[in-house]
Amino acid sequence: MVSVKEAHSLIRESVAPLGAEEMPLAELQGRVLARDIAAPFALPRFTNAAMDGFALKWEDIRHASEESPVLLHVTQEVPAGRMPHLAVVSGCCAEIMTGAPLPDGADTVVAFEESSGFGSAFVEIYRAPKKGANVRHAAEEVVMGETLLLKGTRVSPSEIAVLASFGFSSALVMKKPRVSIVTVGDELLMPGEELSGSKIYNCNHFMLEALCRSLGMEPVCVRHAPDDREALRELLALSLSECDLLITAGGISTGEYDYVQEELAALGVVKKFWSVSQKPGKPLYFGCSGNGTPVFSLPGNPVSALVCFVEYCVPALCSLEGKAAPERVAAELAEPFPADKKRHRFLPGKVWVEEGRLLCRISPRVESHMITSLAGSNCLLDAAPSPETLSAGSRVSCLMLPWSVLQP
C-alpha cells in the first residue's frame, strides 16, 4: 500500500506529454497551446479613430461651444478599411469612421454627436474634448513581438479571438488524450433494462464518460466486460490499442471474480502500485503498458471511482496534455469533518464564498456507497489521517470538481 503522496509521485514519474500537432483555428476550442504565441505586429497597427466623427487639429476648436461653434472645411471622408489621401491642415478636418486611420496632421477626433453632422462640405463643432480624445494610438495595446498567449493555456473563445485578430489560421497545440473506459461485472445492467434478482445498474459507464466530457474529452470507447477472463482480456487489449489512457472500473479488488489485475499483467501492463492508504478508494491500481500507456483501475463503487478519477486521473490527463493539474483551495469548515485515524480521507462536499470567507462542508451522506452524496457537491474535501474529528473552523483542502464553480 502506498500513501496518497506516493501515489501522486508515481503517476507524475510515469506520465509524459503526448506531443504536439498543428490545428486549424476552428478546431482549437478546448485545446492546450504547445508554445508561446507572440504578436506578429503591433496592435493597433496604425493610429485610428475610436468613434465616428471628425479628425482635426485640437488648436482649431479649443474654444468651441454651442454658443460659439467653430466652422471647419471637410476635405475628405475616411471610412474604415481605407487610407486617408490628404493631411489635415488648420481650418480643415476629415469625416472619419470608427477604426479608420487618422490622417496626418490630425491629433483629436470630435464625436459626431458634438457636431452639425455628416454630409456637408463644412461642419460646425460645438464642443472641444480633451486634446487627443477618441484616438487609438498605434501599439498602445500590444507591441510587435510581445507574448500574447502562454504555453499551457487552454484555448477558449477569448484566446480564439486573440489568435484570429492577429491573423493566425492555426496554432500548435498538445495532442488531446484518447481515453478508453471499461466497466467490469456480471451484476451490472444498463439503465433502461429491467432489474431482477441482485442485479444493479451500471452507474460507472455513464459517470466516467461524463467525467471525461467535463474535461473536454470524448472517450474513444466505453465498453463493458463480464466476469470472464477471456472476454475481459479481449476487451482490455482492444481498449488499450485505441487509447492514450485506459480507465477500468470494478474487478480490481481481491474477490474470487476480480480478474482485472491478472489480465492487465497478461497484456504486459506493469503495475506501479495497487492499494492506496485512503478512504474511499483504497483498491486503486495504476500501471503502464509496454508502450507507456497509463492504466487506472478504479474501484467499482461509484463514489470511490469518482474520487479516484478526480484525484488521480485528472492530473494524469493534464500531464498528457502538458498542462498543470488543478490547484486546491483552502477553506474553513462550517461543520466538523470526520477524519480517519489511519487513512487520508476524501469526502464530497460544497465550498462557497460568504462575507469574503471561503467556507466548506461535507455532504450530509458520508458513506462511500451512498451515491446521492455526489448530488449538489462541487468539490472534494480531504484531510490527512487524524485521531480526532476536525472541528468547525478548521482549515481543510478542497479540490473543485471539474464541472463546478464557486458560488456565493
KAVENZI-V856789 format. One record per backbone hydrogen bond with DSSP energy under -1.0 kcal/mol. NH is the residue of the N-H (numbers start at 1). CO is the residue of the C=O. Records with the same first field share a line. If there is no record, write none. Layout:
BEGIN
NH: CO / CO
END
This chain:
BEGIN
2: 275
7: 3
8: 4
9: 5
10: 6
11: 7
12: 8
13: 9
15: 11
18: 320
21: 173
23: 171
25: 169
27: 24
28: 25
30: 155
31: 28
33: 153
34: 172
37: 149
39: 146
43: 142
48: 136
49: 100
50: 134
53: 96
54: 110
55: 94
56: 108
60: 57
61: 58
64: 61
70: 125
72: 123
73: 91
74: 121
75: 93
78: 95
82: 79
88: 104
92: 89
93: 73
94: 55
95: 76
96: 53
97: 78
99: 49
100: 97
102: 47
106: 103
107: 56
108: 56
109: 133
110: 54
112: 52
114: 111
115: 112
116: 124
123: 72
125: 70
126: 114
133: 130
136: 48
139: 44
140: 137
141: 43
142: 43
145: 39
146: 143
148: 37
149: 37
152: 33
153: 150
155: 31
160: 156
161: 157
162: 158
163: 159
164: 160
165: 161
166: 162
167: 164
168: 163
171: 23
173: 21
174: 32
175: 19
180: 245
181: 221
182: 247
183: 223
184: 249
185: 225
188: 185
189: 200
193: 190
199: 196
200: 187
202: 189
203: 201
207: 203
208: 204
209: 205
210: 206
211: 207
212: 208
213: 209
214: 210
215: 212
216: 213
217: 212
220: 179
223: 181
225: 183
228: 226
232: 228
233: 229
234: 230
235: 231
236: 232
237: 233
238: 234
239: 235
240: 236
241: 237
244: 178
245: 178
246: 294
247: 180
248: 296
249: 182
250: 298
258: 255
259: 257
260: 251
263: 259
264: 260
265: 261
266: 262
267: 263
268: 265
269: 264
270: 288
272: 286
273: 286
275: 284
276: 282
277: 2
278: 276
279: 344
284: 282
285: 297
286: 273
287: 295
288: 270
289: 293
292: 289
295: 287
296: 246
297: 285
298: 248
305: 301
306: 302
307: 303
308: 304
309: 305
310: 306
311: 307
312: 308
313: 308
314: 309
316: 312
317: 313
318: 314
319: 315
320: 316
321: 317
322: 319
323: 318
329: 398
331: 396
332: 358
333: 394
334: 360
337: 390
339: 337
344: 277
345: 383
346: 279
347: 381
349: 379
350: 361
352: 359
353: 407
354: 357
357: 354
359: 352
360: 332
361: 350
363: 348
370: 367
371: 369
373: 370
374: 371
377: 374
378: 349
379: 349
380: 399
381: 347
382: 397
383: 345
386: 340
390: 337
393: 333
394: 391
396: 331
397: 382
398: 329
399: 380
401: 378
404: 401
END
